[in-house]
């Protein structure tokens, strides 16, 4: 809606209520230009050129600082030429009209400038107003905007920029539509136009910073000046348009901020996931590298069961977690590329290759643990078998010793006759001949016990006690037999013969 209003070159017909001084005052204050009386202060053309530079944002030719009429005409001519370059039709007014202070034409010129730089810049939102936003003249677009914003308010029916505003309700409705906190609309009465108008003008000036261009008494008439109201309402439009743009920018900033927070949260989650997984891996590697195994088959079977649980229950979810970490990092980088951001690079020690490196260490530790458990299990099984053999053989040796004690106890090795002595001697020799070879068997038991003890068999203390008891028993038995064997027997036989 860059299109200017129709008949904007019709400069005449200005009504006394049109007061552009306030608008010029706003503009001039931005450019540090002092304008007290527009009919005399614009005379030299310098202030007019400075205003046009401010409003257009473009540089005009350098003004002539001379104080003669010819210099004033030159400057005003430059200003009018600039307006014509902006497709502003200025057919009636010339430089001499401004220099001479022609009130009607100067007022018309100011109105043209207001239309061009204050009203024609109005652009309706296509999403809100549709395709017609592009084909309306500026004043039509402004009117449509007012109608749209006040449509839901009671006693407000905006059809023009004149009598539709005389009761002041439309001004209050516009403010309330954008800032409901500033206007108590339900308390307003249509039969109190002056009160309504002053309420809107005061709130707009104090709360919104919109200059009070109009007097309530000039508006509260059957047909208030259209140009004045259009100019004043355009200030509302520009203010609320900037407010909306600010809100839109804020929403975008909030969105960007939210995305940044989400991204930061995603990065934090990635790093936490990596840290947790690496911590678990290091803990498990330490456990898997431990070779302090128990010395019982029952406890070893429990270790084997725990190892199987690790491989089949505990480890698989961690492998899935490893894959989730890779996918999470991929998603972070994909979103960053979509937003033209630099891809996230994980810190040292939390990269994917770090995770992969430690996972390989875990796999090796697991393999080594499995082999060590199998080897230790076989060793304990062999040791258990050896211990059982030892106990069986030791029991046989102990039974034999008990039998020999009974045999020896039943014999009379000190008979009264020589014949009986010789018979007893032969029996004793037979016993000794049977006992002596069995000493080597006890030596074999000693060797078995040594292997069992060195293998850290859980019952090694009991086995060593059994072994020592058996060795002591066979030693005592041999000593006892040695006492009874020749030359003792030879001496005994000789004594028996002599006594006979």
C-alpha positions as CSV (number, residue, x, y, z in Angstrom):
1,X,0.0,0.0,0.0
2,X,2.6,2.5,-1.1
3,X,-0.1,4.2,-3.2
4,X,-0.9,7.7,-2.1
5,X,-4.4,8.9,-1.5
6,X,-6.5,10.2,-4.4
7,X,-6.4,13.9,-5.2
8,X,-3.5,14.5,-2.8
9,X,-2.4,17.4,-5.0
10,X,-5.6,19.3,-4.1
11,X,-4.0,21.7,-1.7
12,X,-6.9,24.0,-1.1
13,X,-9.9,23.7,1.1
14,X,-7.9,23.4,4.3
15,X,-10.0,23.8,7.4
16,X,-8.7,25.8,10.4
17,X,-8.8,22.7,12.6
18,X,-6.0,21.1,10.7
19,X,-3.0,21.7,12.9
20,X,0.2,20.2,11.4
21,X,2.5,22.0,13.9
22,X,2.5,19.1,16.4
23,X,3.5,16.7,13.7
24,X,6.3,19.0,12.5
25,X,7.3,19.5,16.1
26,X,7.8,15.7,16.5
27,X,9.8,15.5,13.3
28,X,11.9,18.6,13.9
29,X,12.8,17.5,17.4
30,X,14.4,14.3,15.9
31,X,16.5,16.5,13.6
32,X,17.3,19.2,16.2
33,X,15.4,21.7,14.1
34,X,13.6,24.5,15.8
35,X,10.3,25.4,14.2
36,X,8.0,27.8,16.0
37,X,5.9,29.1,13.2
38,X,5.7,27.0,10.0
39,X,4.8,29.9,7.9
40,X,8.0,31.9,8.7
41,X,10.5,29.2,9.9
42,X,10.3,27.3,6.6
43,X,10.9,30.4,4.6
44,X,14.7,29.9,4.1
45,X,14.2,26.4,2.8
46,X,16.9,25.0,5.0
47,X,14.6,23.6,7.7
48,X,12.4,22.0,5.0
49,X,15.3,20.3,3.3
50,X,16.5,19.0,6.7
51,X,13.0,17.6,7.4
52,X,12.9,15.8,4.1
53,X,16.3,14.3,4.7
54,X,15.1,13.0,8.1
55,X,11.8,11.6,6.8
56,X,13.2,10.0,3.6
57,X,16.6,8.9,5.0
58,X,18.2,10.3,1.9
59,X,20.7,13.1,1.4
60,X,19.5,16.2,-0.4
61,X,21.8,18.7,-2.2
62,X,23.7,21.0,0.2
63,X,21.5,24.0,1.1
64,X,22.7,27.6,0.5
65,X,23.3,29.4,3.8
66,X,22.8,32.8,2.3
67,X,20.2,35.3,3.7
68,X,18.9,36.7,0.5
69,X,15.6,35.9,-1.2
70,X,17.4,34.3,-4.1
71,X,19.1,31.9,-1.7
72,X,15.7,31.0,-0.1
73,X,14.2,30.4,-3.5
74,X,17.1,28.1,-4.4
75,X,16.7,26.0,-1.2
76,X,12.9,25.6,-1.5
77,X,13.3,24.7,-5.2
78,X,15.6,21.9,-4.2
79,X,13.0,20.6,-1.6
80,X,10.2,20.7,-4.2
81,X,12.4,19.0,-6.8
82,X,13.1,16.2,-4.3
83,X,9.4,15.7,-3.6
84,X,8.7,15.4,-7.3
85,X,11.5,12.8,-7.6
86,X,9.4,10.8,-5.1
87,X,6.4,10.9,-7.4
88,X,4.7,13.5,-5.2
89,X,2.6,15.7,-7.4
90,X,3.2,19.3,-6.4
91,X,1.7,21.3,-9.2
92,X,0.2,24.3,-7.5
93,X,2.9,25.3,-5.1
94,X,6.2,26.9,-6.0
95,X,9.3,28.0,-4.1
96,X,8.1,31.6,-4.1
97,X,4.9,30.6,-2.3
98,X,6.9,29.2,0.6
99,X,9.3,32.2,0.7
100,X,6.3,34.6,0.7
101,X,4.6,32.7,3.5
102,X,1.4,31.7,1.6
103,X,-0.5,30.1,4.5
104,X,-3.0,28.0,2.4
105,X,-0.3,26.6,0.1
106,X,2.2,26.0,2.9
107,X,-0.5,24.2,4.8
108,X,-1.3,22.1,1.7
109,X,2.4,21.3,1.3
110,X,2.7,20.1,4.9
111,X,-0.4,17.9,4.3
112,X,1.3,16.4,1.2
113,X,4.4,15.7,3.2
114,X,2.4,14.1,6.0
115,X,0.5,12.0,3.4
116,X,3.8,10.9,1.8
117,X,5.9,10.1,4.8
118,X,3.4,9.5,7.6
119,X,0.4,7.9,5.9
120,X,1.5,6.4,2.6
121,X,4.0,4.2,4.4
122,X,1.2,2.2,6.0
123,X,1.4,-1.5,5.1
124,X,-1.2,-3.9,6.2
125,X,-0.2,-7.5,7.2
126,X,-1.1,-9.8,4.3
127,X,-1.7,-12.7,6.7
128,X,-4.2,-10.6,8.6
129,X,-5.9,-8.7,5.8
130,X,-5.3,-10.9,2.7
131,X,-4.5,-9.9,-0.8
132,X,-6.4,-6.7,-0.8
133,X,-3.7,-5.2,1.4
134,X,-1.6,-4.5,-1.7
135,X,-4.3,-2.7,-3.8
136,X,-5.6,-0.2,-1.3
137,X,-4.7,3.5,-1.2
138,X,-2.9,4.5,2.0
139,X,-6.0,6.2,3.5
140,X,-8.1,3.2,2.5
141,X,-5.7,0.9,4.2
142,X,-5.6,3.0,7.3
143,X,-9.4,3.0,7.4
144,X,-9.5,-0.8,7.0
145,X,-7.1,-1.2,9.8
146,X,-9.2,0.9,12.1
147,X,-12.4,-1.0,11.2
148,X,-10.7,-4.3,11.8
149,X,-9.3,-3.3,15.2
150,X,-12.6,-1.8,16.5
151,X,-15.1,-4.1,14.9
152,X,-16.0,-5.9,18.2
153,X,-16.5,-2.7,20.2
154,X,-20.0,-1.5,21.1
155,X,-21.1,1.9,19.8
156,X,-18.1,2.1,17.4
157,X,-18.7,2.1,13.7
158,X,-15.7,3.5,11.8
159,X,-16.8,4.5,8.3
160,X,-14.6,7.5,7.7
161,X,-12.1,9.8,9.3
162,X,-14.6,12.4,10.3
163,X,-17.9,11.9,12.2
164,X,-17.1,8.3,13.1
165,X,-14.6,9.7,15.6
166,X,-16.5,12.6,17.1
167,X,-17.7,10.8,20.3
168,X,-14.1,9.6,21.1
169,X,-15.1,5.9,21.5
170,X,-13.1,4.9,18.4
171,X,-9.9,6.3,19.7
172,X,-10.4,4.5,23.0
173,X,-11.3,1.3,21.2
174,X,-8.0,1.5,19.2
175,X,-5.9,1.8,22.3
176,X,-7.9,-0.9,24.2
177,X,-7.5,-3.3,21.3
178,X,-3.8,-3.2,21.6
179,X,-3.3,-2.2,25.3
180,X,-6.4,-3.3,27.3
181,X,-4.6,-2.5,30.5
182,X,-4.7,1.3,29.7
183,X,-8.4,1.8,28.9
184,X,-11.5,0.8,31.0
185,X,-13.7,0.7,27.9
186,X,-16.9,-0.5,29.6
187,X,-17.0,2.6,31.7
188,X,-17.1,5.0,28.7
189,X,-20.4,6.6,27.7
190,X,-21.3,7.7,24.2
191,X,-23.0,10.8,25.4
192,X,-19.7,12.1,27.0
193,X,-17.6,12.8,23.9
194,X,-15.3,15.4,25.4
195,X,-14.5,13.1,28.3
196,X,-13.9,10.2,26.0
197,X,-11.7,12.2,23.7
198,X,-9.6,13.7,26.4
199,X,-9.2,10.2,28.0
200,X,-7.9,8.7,24.8
201,X,-5.6,11.7,24.0
202,X,-4.2,11.8,27.5
203,X,-3.5,8.1,27.7
204,X,-2.0,8.1,24.2
205,X,0.3,11.0,25.1
206,X,1.3,9.8,28.6
207,X,1.5,6.0,28.1
208,X,2.3,5.7,24.3
209,X,4.2,8.8,23.7
210,X,1.8,9.9,20.9
211,X,1.7,13.7,20.7
212,X,-1.7,15.4,21.3
213,X,-2.3,16.8,17.8
214,X,-6.0,17.4,18.4
215,X,-8.2,19.3,20.8
216,X,-11.2,17.5,22.1
217,X,-13.4,20.5,21.3
218,X,-12.4,20.5,17.6
219,X,-13.2,16.8,17.3
220,X,-16.5,16.7,19.2
221,X,-18.4,18.3,16.4
222,X,-20.7,16.8,13.7
223,X,-18.0,16.8,11.0
224,X,-14.4,17.0,12.4
225,X,-11.5,17.7,10.0
226,X,-10.7,14.6,8.1
227,X,-7.1,15.4,7.5
228,X,-6.4,16.1,11.2
229,X,-8.0,12.8,12.3
230,X,-6.3,10.8,9.6
231,X,-2.9,12.3,10.6
232,X,-3.5,11.6,14.2
233,X,-4.8,8.1,13.7
234,X,-1.8,7.3,11.5
235,X,0.4,7.9,14.6
236,X,-1.6,5.2,16.4
237,X,-1.0,2.9,13.5
238,X,2.7,3.5,13.4
239,X,3.0,3.1,17.1
240,X,1.1,-0.2,17.3
241,X,2.8,-1.4,14.2
242,X,6.2,-0.9,15.8
243,X,4.8,-2.6,18.9
244,X,3.7,-5.6,16.9
245,X,7.0,-5.7,15.1
246,X,8.8,-5.6,18.5
247,X,6.5,-8.4,19.7
248,X,7.3,-10.4,16.6
249,X,11.0,-9.8,17.0
250,X,10.7,-10.8,20.6
251,X,8.8,-13.9,19.6
252,X,11.6,-14.7,17.2
253,X,14.2,-14.0,19.8
254,X,12.3,-16.2,22.2
255,X,12.2,-18.9,19.6
256,X,15.9,-18.5,18.9
257,X,16.5,-18.5,22.7
258,X,14.3,-21.5,23.1
259,X,16.1,-23.3,20.3
260,X,19.4,-22.3,21.8
261,X,18.3,-23.7,25.2
262,X,17.1,-26.8,23.5
263,X,20.4,-27.1,21.7
264,X,22.3,-26.5,24.9
265,X,20.2,-29.1,26.7
266,X,20.8,-31.6,23.9
267,X,24.5,-31.0,24.0
268,X,24.5,-31.3,27.8
269,X,22.5,-34.5,27.5
270,X,25.0,-35.9,25.0
271,X,27.9,-35.1,27.2
272,X,26.2,-36.6,30.2
273,X,25.3,-39.7,28.3
274,X,28.9,-40.1,27.2
275,X,30.2,-39.5,30.7
276,X,27.8,-42.0,32.3
277,X,28.7,-44.7,29.7
278,X,32.4,-44.2,30.0
279,X,32.1,-44.3,33.8
280,X,30.2,-47.6,33.6
281,X,32.8,-49.0,31.1
282,X,35.7,-48.1,33.3
283,X,34.0,-49.6,36.4
284,X,33.3,-52.8,34.5
285,X,36.8,-53.1,33.1
286,X,38.1,-52.9,36.6
287,X,35.8,-55.6,37.7
288,X,36.5,-57.8,34.7
289,X,40.3,-57.5,35.2
290,X,40.0,-58.7,38.8
291,X,41.7,-62.2,39.2
292,X,41.1,-62.7,42.9
293,X,38.9,-65.8,42.4
294,X,37.3,-67.8,45.3
295,X,38.7,-71.3,46.1
296,X,35.4,-73.2,46.1
297,X,33.5,-74.5,43.1
298,X,30.2,-73.2,44.5
299,X,31.5,-69.6,44.6
300,X,33.1,-70.0,41.2
301,X,29.7,-71.1,39.8
302,X,28.2,-67.9,41.2
303,X,31.0,-65.9,39.5
304,X,30.2,-67.6,36.2
305,X,26.5,-66.9,36.7
306,X,27.3,-63.2,37.3
307,X,29.5,-63.1,34.3
308,X,26.7,-64.6,32.2
309,X,24.3,-62.0,33.5
310,X,26.7,-59.2,32.6
311,X,27.0,-60.5,29.0
312,X,23.3,-61.2,28.4
313,X,21.5,-58.7,30.6
314,X,23.7,-55.8,31.7
315,X,25.8,-55.2,28.6
316,X,23.2,-55.3,25.7
317,X,21.3,-52.1,27.0
318,X,24.7,-50.3,27.3
319,X,25.4,-51.2,23.7
320,X,22.0,-49.7,22.7
321,X,22.9,-46.7,24.7
322,X,26.1,-46.4,22.7
323,X,24.1,-46.3,19.5
324,X,21.7,-43.7,21.0
325,X,24.7,-41.5,21.8
326,X,25.7,-41.7,18.1
327,X,22.2,-40.9,16.9
328,X,21.8,-38.0,19.4
329,X,25.0,-36.4,18.2
330,X,23.9,-36.8,14.6
331,X,20.5,-35.1,15.4
332,X,22.3,-32.2,17.0
333,X,24.5,-31.6,14.0
334,X,21.7,-32.1,11.6
335,X,19.6,-29.3,13.3
336,X,22.7,-27.1,13.4
337,X,23.3,-27.5,9.7
338,X,19.6,-26.7,9.1
339,X,20.0,-23.5,11.0
340,X,23.4,-22.7,9.3
341,X,25.2,-23.1,12.6
342,X,28.7,-24.5,13.1
343,X,28.5,-28.2,13.9
344,X,29.0,-29.1,17.6
345,X,32.4,-30.6,18.4
346,X,32.5,-32.7,21.6
347,X,35.2,-31.9,24.1
348,X,38.3,-34.0,24.4
349,X,37.5,-37.3,26.1
350,X,33.8,-37.2,25.1
351,X,34.1,-37.8,21.4
352,X,32.5,-40.8,19.6
353,X,36.0,-42.2,19.0
354,X,36.6,-42.0,22.8
355,X,33.5,-44.1,23.4
356,X,34.5,-46.6,20.7
357,X,38.0,-46.9,22.1
358,X,36.8,-47.7,25.6
359,X,34.2,-50.1,24.3
360,X,36.9,-52.1,22.5
361,X,38.8,-52.2,25.9
362,X,35.6,-53.5,27.5
363,X,35.3,-56.2,24.8
364,X,38.9,-57.3,25.4
365,X,38.4,-57.4,29.2
366,X,35.3,-59.4,28.8
367,X,37.0,-62.0,26.5
368,X,39.9,-62.2,28.9
369,X,37.6,-62.6,31.9
370,X,35.7,-65.4,30.2
371,X,38.9,-67.4,29.5
372,X,40.2,-66.8,33.1
373,X,37.0,-68.0,34.6
374,X,37.0,-71.2,32.5
375,X,40.6,-71.9,33.3
376,X,40.1,-71.3,37.0
377,X,37.0,-73.5,37.0
378,X,38.9,-76.4,35.4
379,X,41.7,-76.0,37.9
380,X,39.3,-76.1,40.9
381,X,37.5,-79.1,39.4
382,X,40.9,-81.0,39.1
383,X,41.8,-79.9,42.6
384,X,38.5,-81.1,44.0
385,X,39.0,-84.4,42.3
386,X,42.5,-84.7,43.8
387,X,41.2,-83.8,47.2
388,X,38.6,-86.5,47.0
389,X,41.2,-89.0,45.9
390,X,43.4,-87.9,48.8
391,X,40.5,-88.3,51.3
392,X,39.7,-91.7,49.9
393,X,43.3,-93.0,50.1
394,X,43.8,-91.4,53.5
395,X,40.7,-93.3,54.8
396,X,42.1,-96.5,53.4
397,X,45.5,-95.9,55.1
398,X,43.8,-95.1,58.4
399,X,41.7,-98.2,58.2
400,X,44.8,-100.3,57.5
401,X,46.6,-98.8,60.5
402,X,43.7,-99.6,62.7
403,X,43.6,-103.2,61.5
404,X,47.4,-103.6,62.1
405,X,47.0,-102.3,65.6
406,X,44.4,-104.8,66.3
407,X,46.5,-107.6,64.8
408,X,49.6,-106.6,66.8
409,X,47.5,-106.2,70.0
410,X,46.3,-109.8,69.7
411,X,49.8,-111.3,69.4
412,X,51.8,-112.6,72.3
413,X,55.3,-111.6,71.5
414,X,56.8,-112.8,74.8
415,X,55.8,-116.5,75.1
416,X,57.4,-118.8,77.6
417,X,58.7,-121.5,75.2
418,X,61.2,-121.2,72.4
419,X,58.9,-122.8,69.9
420,X,56.2,-120.2,70.5
421,X,58.8,-117.5,70.5
422,X,60.0,-118.5,67.1
423,X,56.4,-118.7,65.8
424,X,55.7,-115.2,67.2
425,X,58.9,-114.0,65.6
426,X,57.8,-115.2,62.2
427,X,54.4,-113.5,62.6
428,X,56.1,-110.3,63.5
429,X,58.4,-110.5,60.5
430,X,55.4,-111.0,58.3
431,X,53.7,-107.9,59.8
432,X,56.8,-105.8,59.4
433,X,57.2,-107.0,55.8
434,X,53.6,-105.9,55.1
435,X,53.9,-102.5,56.9
436,X,57.2,-101.2,55.6
437,X,56.2,-101.0,51.9
438,X,53.1,-99.0,52.8
439,X,55.3,-96.2,54.2
440,X,55.9,-95.2,50.5
441,X,52.1,-95.0,50.1
442,X,51.9,-92.5,52.9
443,X,54.7,-90.5,51.2
444,X,52.5,-90.4,48.1
445,X,49.7,-89.0,50.2
446,X,52.1,-86.3,51.4
447,X,52.8,-85.3,47.8
448,X,49.1,-85.1,47.0
449,X,48.5,-83.0,50.1
450,X,51.3,-80.6,49.0
451,X,49.7,-80.1,45.6
452,X,46.3,-79.5,47.2
453,X,47.7,-77.0,49.7
454,X,49.7,-75.1,47.0
455,X,46.5,-75.0,44.9
456,X,44.8,-73.1,47.8
457,X,42.1,-75.8,48.1
458,X,39.3,-74.6,50.5
459,X,39.7,-77.8,52.7
460,X,43.5,-77.8,52.7
461,X,43.8,-77.3,56.5
462,X,41.7,-80.4,57.2
463,X,43.7,-82.5,54.6
464,X,47.0,-81.5,56.1
465,X,45.7,-82.4,59.6
466,X,44.6,-85.8,58.3
467,X,48.0,-86.3,56.6
468,X,50.0,-85.4,59.7
469,X,47.8,-87.7,61.8
470,X,48.4,-90.6,59.4
471,X,52.1,-89.9,59.2
472,X,52.3,-89.8,63.0
473,X,50.4,-93.0,63.3
474,X,52.5,-95.0,60.8
475,X,55.7,-93.6,62.4
476,X,54.5,-94.8,65.9
477,X,53.5,-98.1,64.4
478,X,56.9,-98.6,62.9
479,X,58.7,-97.6,66.1
480,X,56.6,-100.2,68.0
481,X,57.4,-102.9,65.5
482,X,61.1,-101.9,65.5
483,X,61.2,-102.5,69.2
484,X,59.9,-106.0,68.7
485,X,62.1,-107.1,65.9
486,X,65.6,-108.7,66.1
487,X,68.2,-108.3,67.7
488,X,65.6,-107.9,70.5
489,X,64.0,-111.1,69.5
490,X,67.4,-112.9,69.4
491,X,68.1,-111.8,73.0
492,X,64.8,-112.9,74.1
493,X,65.2,-116.4,72.6
494,X,68.6,-116.8,74.2
495,X,67.2,-115.9,77.5
496,X,64.4,-118.4,77.2
497,X,66.9,-121.2,76.2
498,X,69.1,-120.5,79.2
499,X,66.2,-120.4,81.6
500,X,65.1,-123.7,80.2
